[in-house]
Each structure stands twice: as structure tokens, then as C-alpha cells.
């Protein structure tokens, strides 16, 4: 199947304008044959909010107005879309990604790892499990931005059957090595496809760094966007390849299996709780 990543600029607090541009880009990717289109983190409201009070009016429920708009576009055009938004749940606000299709919301995800940056300084830590959803025949898992720096998040999605991980992101300066290396590593170590879609433009002093990419299960880059231009990247993905973890490079002499070769009985320290305090947080 063909997938697309829409690297775009986003206007802070302009939900209707951002959704209109996303709908037009979806129309373009569908015309090009993409069955799944991925947009950046916080594509609906923008990212650099100064406080929770400023961000809260831009947060919406899931399902809600933004998912209805994008779901209606998918119903008209066909295909699926993943995009970032702020999710309102009672008094809590989450940095979220949502997968929508012709029948509306397929699934959503709340960002698990929060940097001390932008709206993430004010949102609540994601409280849901890592879930794999169906976008047609493709089994898709979602992470968001900083999650890519924690290999456990991608590994769990791979263990749960993901063919593809979609990472809507807002990488600022300082994240260049994540964009250039981590995405390939997450794809390679799990034997899956990985699409990371960043934004461009400047918002309240932060100039976002582009570099959206799509990687295959060997860690090879299939498509890479520029550092500062709006553009759409495409790639063809082979679901059977993502589902085959047993590589017979030289049958009987050189074979590996990304899942069977693990030693989880030795990894207990990974799930031991810690008492470290994240920077700048009082206990969100």
C-alpha cells in the first residue's frame, strides 16, 4: 500500500484554517493513491501554548469537531488519516494523535513521554495502553514526537503486531539526531515500517526542523523531506515484509529473527519504577 506524510506549516490557534489545509492536502495524497496520510503533531491547534488556560479552549473531545471534519473528508475521498490535536477529557488535556477513516474515529493515542517544551509543559501524561489499529489491511500503531526517543514504546507496538508506526511530531532545534537516526533505528530493531511527520515554520520563537521521513524494516530511508519546506513524502510499503521477522540471509548459515531472538527474561530493570522528577514539573 502507499502511504504519505504531509510536512506543513501550522497556524497557532487557527483550528478552522489548519483543518482546511489538512483537508486539501488529504485530497492531494488521495489523488496520488495514498491509502494512509499522516500529519504533524498538534496539527489542529498548534503547539507553543504558554499555559494550560491558553491551550484548553483549543482542546476537543474524541470524537469531536476536528475528527468529524477529517472523518467526513475520508468518507468523501476514501483512505485514512492520522493527525495530532489536543484532547479534552474533563479537566485534563492530552497531547493526542487520532486515526480516522471513512467511518470516523478508528483509534487514538495520548502522548506518553512529555518533554518540558511547548504545550507538553502543561498537558497530562498519556494514561492509555499502546494499541494497534487497523487502517484497511495495515496494522498501525501511534507514538508522538518525544516517544521516539524511548525504544520501549515502539517495541510494545511491534510485539502487538504493528506493521507500521506513525509518529506525528513537532521537532524543534536540538532534535536533528532523532530525526536523522532514531526513526531508522526504531524501524530496524522492530522489523517494521516507520513514518515520522514533522512540521516546518516558526511558532513563538521555535523554528521547526522538518526532516520528515519514512523508513523500511531494514532501517533504510524510503523518503526524506527537506528541513524547511512544506512538502509531501510518499512510499510504498509491503505488509508481508513487516510481518516476517525471520530473515534468512544465508539459509542455515545466517538467519535472524527480530522477535524470537529477544531475551526478555534479562530485561527486568526496564520495568522497575523510578523516583526521578522530570524537569520543571510539580507532579503532572
Secondary structure, 3 states (H helix, E strand, C coil): CEEEEEECECCCCCHHHHHHHHHHHHHHHHHCCCCEEECCCCCCCCCCCCCHHHHHCCCECCCCHHHHHHHHHHHHHCCEEEEEEEEEECCEEEEEEEEEECCEEEEEEECCCCCCCHHHHCCCCCCCCCCEEEECCEEEEEEEHHHHHCHHHHHHHHHCCCCEEEEECCCCCCCHHHHHHHHHHHHHHHCCEEEEECCECEECCEECCCCCEEECCCCCEEEECCCCCCEEEEEECCHHHHHCCEEEEECCCEEEECCCCCCHHHCHHHHCCCCCCCCCCCCC
